[in-house]
């Protein structure tokens, strides 16, 4: 875009190579150089930078809006700032065709005085929204997949065959079980459980049945508890 600089006569605060980029409600302003061309002992006042808009309408030529604004502090004489970038809130102008300009002003102790302006030749247009306008909303409809529950796989239970006395090789369960597990068998006298622990290992079910107080029904109950 072409930039036209306009500075009031006698000013020595300058703007060089300015540009802007509008992103939704933000505007990024870039300036290659902001300089104070005064003598070294001449410190500027606080400087203000504004992005302004001028309505390009014959009947409303005087209408002006400030779209973004920031202060940039003071600059010593014969000093300058380079590669400046400002990310500012952007106020969208009303409907119409606008010419945008970057304005540099200086605080003189009472008010800000305009020192330099950089006008952009590309016009900025804001179109009116029709009264009957209805925004189209695209909705991504997600098809819900019918989920068929997986059939429950029956838990395979260990089948223990019984003989006339009790469980086949049930005495092995008594030999291999931990003491704590044997002593926690419910429905069996503690003294009997203590005897089982004390007289291990057993070599057959008959040997287990020889323990005082033990019977086939009691043995089946103990083995069932230990193998569950």
MARVO-795680 format. One record per residue (C-alpha): residue in one letter; x, y, z; residue number from 1. Coordinates in Angstrom, 1 decimal. Layout:
BEGIN
+------+--------+--------+--------+------+
| resn |     xx |     yy |     zz | resi |
+------+--------+--------+--------+------+
|    A |      X |      Y |      Z |  NUM |
...
+------+--------+--------+--------+------+
% end
This chain:
BEGIN
+------+--------+--------+--------+------+
| resn |     xx |     yy |     zz | resi |
+------+--------+--------+--------+------+
|    X |    0.0 |    0.0 |    0.0 |    1 |
|    X |    1.1 |    3.6 |   -0.7 |    2 |
|    X |    1.8 |    5.7 |    2.4 |    3 |
|    X |    1.6 |    9.5 |    2.2 |    4 |
|    X |    3.3 |   11.4 |    5.1 |    5 |
|    X |    1.9 |   14.7 |    6.2 |    6 |
|    X |    3.7 |   16.7 |    9.0 |    7 |
|    X |    2.8 |   20.1 |   10.3 |    8 |
|    X |    5.3 |   22.8 |    9.4 |    9 |
|    X |    8.2 |   22.9 |   11.9 |   10 |
|    X |    7.7 |   19.5 |   13.4 |   11 |
|    X |   10.7 |   17.2 |   13.8 |   12 |
|    X |    9.1 |   14.0 |   15.0 |   13 |
|    X |    8.9 |   11.5 |   12.1 |   14 |
|    X |    7.3 |    8.3 |   11.0 |   15 |
|    X |    8.8 |    6.1 |    8.3 |   16 |
|    X |    7.5 |    3.0 |    6.4 |   17 |
|    X |    4.3 |    2.3 |    8.3 |   18 |
|    X |    1.9 |   -0.6 |    7.9 |   19 |
|    X |   -1.0 |   -2.4 |    9.6 |   20 |
|    X |   -2.7 |   -5.8 |    9.7 |   21 |
|    X |   -6.2 |   -6.3 |   11.0 |   22 |
|    X |   -7.0 |   -9.7 |   12.7 |   23 |
|    X |  -10.5 |   -9.9 |   14.1 |   24 |
|    X |  -10.6 |   -7.4 |   17.0 |   25 |
|    X |   -6.8 |   -6.8 |   17.0 |   26 |
|    X |   -4.6 |   -4.6 |   14.7 |   27 |
|    X |   -0.9 |   -5.1 |   14.4 |   28 |
|    X |    0.9 |   -1.8 |   13.6 |   29 |
|    X |    4.4 |   -1.9 |   12.2 |   30 |
|    X |    6.7 |    1.1 |   11.9 |   31 |
|    X |   10.2 |    0.9 |   10.6 |   32 |
|    X |   11.4 |    4.1 |   12.3 |   33 |
|    X |   10.1 |    6.7 |   14.8 |   34 |
|    X |   12.6 |    9.5 |   15.1 |   35 |
|    X |   13.2 |   12.8 |   17.0 |   36 |
|    X |   15.2 |   15.0 |   14.7 |   37 |
|    X |   15.7 |   17.8 |   17.2 |   38 |
|    X |   19.0 |   18.7 |   18.9 |   39 |
|    X |   20.4 |   16.2 |   21.4 |   40 |
|    X |   19.3 |   18.1 |   24.4 |   41 |
|    X |   15.7 |   18.4 |   23.2 |   42 |
|    X |   13.7 |   15.6 |   24.8 |   43 |
|    X |   10.3 |   15.0 |   23.3 |   44 |
|    X |    7.1 |   14.9 |   25.4 |   45 |
|    X |    5.2 |   11.6 |   25.8 |   46 |
|    X |    4.3 |   10.4 |   22.3 |   47 |
|    X |    0.9 |    8.9 |   21.4 |   48 |
|    X |    0.3 |    6.7 |   18.4 |   49 |
|    X |   -3.2 |    6.4 |   16.9 |   50 |
|    X |   -4.8 |    4.6 |   14.0 |   51 |
|    X |   -7.5 |    6.9 |   12.8 |   52 |
|    X |  -10.3 |    6.5 |   10.2 |   53 |
|    X |  -11.7 |    9.3 |    8.0 |   54 |
|    X |  -15.1 |    8.8 |    6.3 |   55 |
|    X |  -15.0 |    9.2 |    2.6 |   56 |
|    X |  -18.4 |   10.8 |    2.2 |   57 |
|    X |  -19.0 |   14.2 |    0.8 |   58 |
|    X |  -21.8 |   14.9 |    3.3 |   59 |
|    X |  -19.9 |   13.5 |    6.3 |   60 |
|    X |  -16.3 |   14.4 |    5.3 |   61 |
|    X |  -15.4 |   15.7 |    8.8 |   62 |
|    X |  -16.3 |   12.4 |   10.6 |   63 |
|    X |  -13.2 |   10.9 |   12.2 |   64 |
|    X |  -12.8 |    7.8 |   14.4 |   65 |
|    X |  -10.0 |    6.5 |   16.5 |   66 |
|    X |   -9.7 |    2.7 |   15.8 |   67 |
|    X |   -6.6 |    2.0 |   18.0 |   68 |
|    X |   -4.3 |    3.9 |   20.3 |   69 |
|    X |   -1.2 |    3.6 |   22.5 |   70 |
|    X |    1.5 |    5.7 |   24.1 |   71 |
|    X |    5.2 |    5.1 |   23.4 |   72 |
|    X |    7.0 |    7.3 |   25.9 |   73 |
|    X |    9.6 |    9.9 |   25.2 |   74 |
|    X |   12.5 |   10.0 |   22.7 |   75 |
|    X |   15.7 |   12.0 |   23.1 |   76 |
|    X |   16.8 |   14.4 |   20.4 |   77 |
|    X |   18.8 |   12.8 |   17.6 |   78 |
|    X |   17.5 |    9.4 |   18.7 |   79 |
|    X |   15.0 |    7.0 |   17.1 |   80 |
|    X |   13.1 |    3.7 |   17.6 |   81 |
|    X |   13.4 |    1.0 |   14.9 |   82 |
|    X |   11.3 |   -2.0 |   13.9 |   83 |
|    X |    8.4 |   -1.1 |   16.1 |   84 |
|    X |    5.4 |   -3.5 |   16.3 |   85 |
|    X |    2.3 |   -2.8 |   18.4 |   86 |
|    X |   -0.5 |   -5.3 |   18.9 |   87 |
|    X |   -3.6 |   -3.2 |   19.8 |   88 |
|    X |   -7.3 |   -3.6 |   20.3 |   89 |
|    X |   -9.2 |   -2.7 |   17.1 |   90 |
|    X |  -12.5 |   -0.8 |   17.1 |   91 |
|    X |  -14.4 |   -1.6 |   13.9 |   92 |
|    X |  -15.7 |    1.6 |   12.3 |   93 |
|    X |  -19.3 |    2.1 |   11.3 |   94 |
|    X |  -20.7 |    1.3 |    7.8 |   95 |
|    X |  -18.9 |    3.2 |    5.0 |   96 |
|    X |  -15.7 |    3.8 |    3.1 |   97 |
|    X |  -12.8 |    5.0 |    5.3 |   98 |
|    X |   -9.3 |    6.2 |    4.7 |   99 |
|    X |   -7.0 |    5.1 |    7.5 |  100 |
|    X |   -4.0 |    7.0 |    8.8 |  101 |
|    X |   -1.4 |    6.6 |   11.5 |  102 |
|    X |   -1.0 |    9.7 |   13.6 |  103 |
|    X |    1.9 |   10.6 |   16.0 |  104 |
|    X |    1.1 |   13.2 |   18.6 |  105 |
|    X |    3.2 |   14.8 |   21.4 |  106 |
|    X |    2.0 |   15.8 |   24.9 |  107 |
|    X |    2.9 |   19.5 |   25.5 |  108 |
|    X |    1.9 |   19.6 |   29.2 |  109 |
|    X |   -1.7 |   20.5 |   28.5 |  110 |
|    X |   -2.8 |   18.4 |   25.5 |  111 |
|    X |   -1.6 |   16.2 |   22.7 |  112 |
|    X |   -0.5 |   18.0 |   19.6 |  113 |
|    X |   -0.4 |   16.3 |   16.2 |  114 |
|    X |    3.2 |   16.0 |   14.9 |  115 |
|    X |    3.0 |   13.6 |   11.9 |  116 |
|    X |    0.5 |   11.5 |    9.9 |  117 |
|    X |    1.0 |    8.6 |    7.6 |  118 |
|    X |   -2.1 |    8.1 |    5.3 |  119 |
|    X |   -2.8 |    4.8 |    3.6 |  120 |
|    X |   -4.1 |    5.0 |    0.1 |  121 |
|    X |   -6.0 |    1.7 |    0.2 |  122 |
|    X |   -9.5 |    2.5 |    1.5 |  123 |
|    X |  -11.1 |    0.4 |    4.2 |  124 |
|    X |  -14.7 |   -0.5 |    3.5 |  125 |
|    X |  -17.3 |   -1.7 |    6.0 |  126 |
|    X |  -20.5 |   -3.0 |    4.5 |  127 |
|    X |  -23.9 |   -2.9 |    6.1 |  128 |
|    X |  -25.6 |   -6.1 |    7.0 |  129 |
|    X |  -29.0 |   -6.6 |    5.4 |  130 |
|    X |  -32.0 |   -6.4 |    7.7 |  131 |
|    X |  -33.3 |   -9.8 |    6.6 |  132 |
|    X |  -29.9 |  -11.5 |    6.8 |  133 |
|    X |  -29.9 |  -14.8 |    8.5 |  134 |
|    X |  -26.4 |  -16.3 |    9.1 |  135 |
|    X |  -26.0 |  -19.8 |    7.9 |  136 |
|    X |  -24.7 |  -22.1 |   10.7 |  137 |
|    X |  -23.0 |  -25.2 |    9.6 |  138 |
|    X |  -23.4 |  -27.9 |   12.1 |  139 |
|    X |  -21.4 |  -31.1 |   11.8 |  140 |
|    X |  -23.8 |  -33.8 |   12.6 |  141 |
|    X |  -22.2 |  -36.8 |   14.0 |  142 |
|    X |  -24.0 |  -40.0 |   13.4 |  143 |
|    X |  -24.3 |  -41.9 |   16.5 |  144 |
|    X |  -23.2 |  -45.4 |   15.9 |  145 |
|    X |  -25.4 |  -48.1 |   17.4 |  146 |
|    X |  -23.3 |  -49.9 |   19.8 |  147 |
|    X |  -24.1 |  -53.5 |   20.2 |  148 |
|    X |  -23.0 |  -54.7 |   23.6 |  149 |
|    X |  -20.5 |  -57.5 |   23.4 |  150 |
|    X |  -21.9 |  -60.8 |   24.7 |  151 |
|    X |  -20.7 |  -61.6 |   28.1 |  152 |
|    X |  -18.2 |  -64.4 |   28.0 |  153 |
|    X |  -19.0 |  -66.8 |   30.8 |  154 |
|    X |  -16.4 |  -67.1 |   33.3 |  155 |
|    X |  -14.7 |  -70.4 |   33.1 |  156 |
|    X |  -14.9 |  -72.0 |   36.5 |  157 |
|    X |  -12.5 |  -74.7 |   37.5 |  158 |
|    X |  -14.3 |  -77.9 |   37.9 |  159 |
|    X |  -13.0 |  -80.1 |   40.7 |  160 |
|    X |  -14.0 |  -83.7 |   40.6 |  161 |
|    X |  -15.1 |  -85.4 |   43.8 |  162 |
|    X |  -14.6 |  -88.9 |   44.9 |  163 |
|    X |  -16.5 |  -90.8 |   47.6 |  164 |
|    X |  -14.5 |  -89.0 |   50.4 |  165 |
|    X |  -14.2 |  -85.5 |   49.0 |  166 |
|    X |  -12.2 |  -83.6 |   46.4 |  167 |
|    X |   -9.6 |  -85.5 |   44.4 |  168 |
|    X |   -6.2 |  -84.5 |   45.7 |  169 |
|    X |   -7.8 |  -82.1 |   48.0 |  170 |
|    X |   -5.1 |  -82.7 |   50.6 |  171 |
|    X |   -2.7 |  -81.0 |   48.2 |  172 |
|    X |   -4.7 |  -77.7 |   48.6 |  173 |
|    X |   -4.2 |  -78.0 |   52.4 |  174 |
|    X |   -0.5 |  -78.5 |   52.0 |  175 |
|    X |    0.0 |  -75.6 |   49.5 |  176 |
|    X |   -2.3 |  -73.0 |   51.1 |  177 |
|    X |   -0.8 |  -70.3 |   53.3 |  178 |
|    X |   -1.3 |  -70.5 |   57.0 |  179 |
|    X |   -3.3 |  -67.3 |   57.1 |  180 |
|    X |   -5.8 |  -68.6 |   54.5 |  181 |
|    X |   -6.3 |  -71.9 |   56.3 |  182 |
|    X |   -7.0 |  -70.1 |   59.6 |  183 |
|    X |   -9.6 |  -67.9 |   58.0 |  184 |
|    X |  -11.8 |  -70.7 |   56.8 |  185 |
|    X |  -15.3 |  -70.0 |   58.1 |  186 |
|    X |  -17.5 |  -72.5 |   59.8 |  187 |
|    X |  -14.6 |  -74.7 |   61.1 |  188 |
|    X |  -13.4 |  -74.8 |   64.7 |  189 |
|    X |  -10.2 |  -72.9 |   65.1 |  190 |
|    X |   -8.6 |  -75.8 |   67.0 |  191 |
|    X |   -9.2 |  -78.1 |   64.0 |  192 |
|    X |   -7.6 |  -75.6 |   61.7 |  193 |
|    X |   -4.6 |  -75.3 |   64.0 |  194 |
|    X |   -4.2 |  -79.1 |   63.9 |  195 |
|    X |   -4.3 |  -79.1 |   60.1 |  196 |
|    X |   -1.5 |  -76.5 |   60.0 |  197 |
|    X |    0.5 |  -78.3 |   62.6 |  198 |
|    X |    0.2 |  -81.8 |   61.0 |  199 |
|    X |    1.0 |  -80.8 |   57.5 |  200 |
|    X |    2.1 |  -82.1 |   55.0 |  201 |
|    X |   -0.5 |  -84.7 |   54.3 |  202 |
|    X |    0.1 |  -87.5 |   51.7 |  203 |
|    X |   -3.5 |  -88.5 |   51.2 |  204 |
|    X |   -7.1 |  -87.5 |   52.0 |  205 |
|    X |   -7.3 |  -90.4 |   54.4 |  206 |
|    X |   -4.4 |  -88.9 |   56.4 |  207 |
|    X |   -6.4 |  -85.7 |   56.6 |  208 |
|    X |   -9.5 |  -87.6 |   57.8 |  209 |
|    X |   -7.4 |  -89.1 |   60.6 |  210 |
|    X |   -7.0 |  -85.7 |   62.2 |  211 |
|    X |   -9.1 |  -85.7 |   65.4 |  212 |
|    X |  -12.4 |  -83.9 |   64.8 |  213 |
|    X |  -12.2 |  -84.1 |   61.0 |  214 |
|    X |  -15.0 |  -85.7 |   58.9 |  215 |
|    X |  -15.8 |  -86.0 |   55.2 |  216 |
|    X |  -18.3 |  -83.1 |   55.3 |  217 |
|    X |  -15.9 |  -80.9 |   57.2 |  218 |
|    X |  -13.0 |  -81.8 |   54.8 |  219 |
|    X |  -15.1 |  -81.0 |   51.8 |  220 |
|    X |  -16.0 |  -77.6 |   53.3 |  221 |
|    X |  -12.3 |  -76.7 |   54.0 |  222 |
|    X |  -11.1 |  -77.8 |   50.5 |  223 |
|    X |  -14.0 |  -75.9 |   48.9 |  224 |
|    X |  -12.9 |  -72.7 |   50.8 |  225 |
|    X |   -9.2 |  -73.1 |   49.9 |  226 |
|    X |   -9.8 |  -73.8 |   46.2 |  227 |
|    X |  -12.4 |  -71.1 |   45.6 |  228 |
+------+--------+--------+--------+------+
% end
